[in-house]
Amino acid sequence: MQLRLSTRIVDGIAVLDCAGRIVFGDESSLLRDAVRNLINENKRIVLNLGGVNYIDSGGLGTLIALYTTAHKAGGSIKLANLTERVVDLLQITKLLTVFEVYDSEEKALDSYRKQAVA
């Protein structure tokens, strides 16, 4: 299944809904371009991965590159709604220790809201 992306702004925070597969090639390029465009306008991004059923090594590389790009630009990316399969993959690769991961989009948004208040 092709990767489908849609963007929303919730309380000034960009939410990028992802559905399909994040794999090397067009899908990774699409995600990379979408996040790069967002990071120029909004330093706070939530990737809602609830609709993602598969990530290959190229997709993992893309997520890491986006994480680095966001941090270099003074922003951050948080992951939300991961499927069990994606959680397992991030756990095996030890990337759960790199990304901020939340059970729900709302919890990820709340973490940004709490940062803004502090």
Secondary structure, DSSP 8 states (H G I E B T S, - for coil): ---EEEEEEETTEEEEEEEEEE-TTHHHHHHHHHHHHHHHH-SEEEEEEEEEEEE-HHHHHHHHHHHHHHHHTT-EEEEES--HHHHHHHHHTTGGGTSEEESSHHHHHHHHHHHHH-
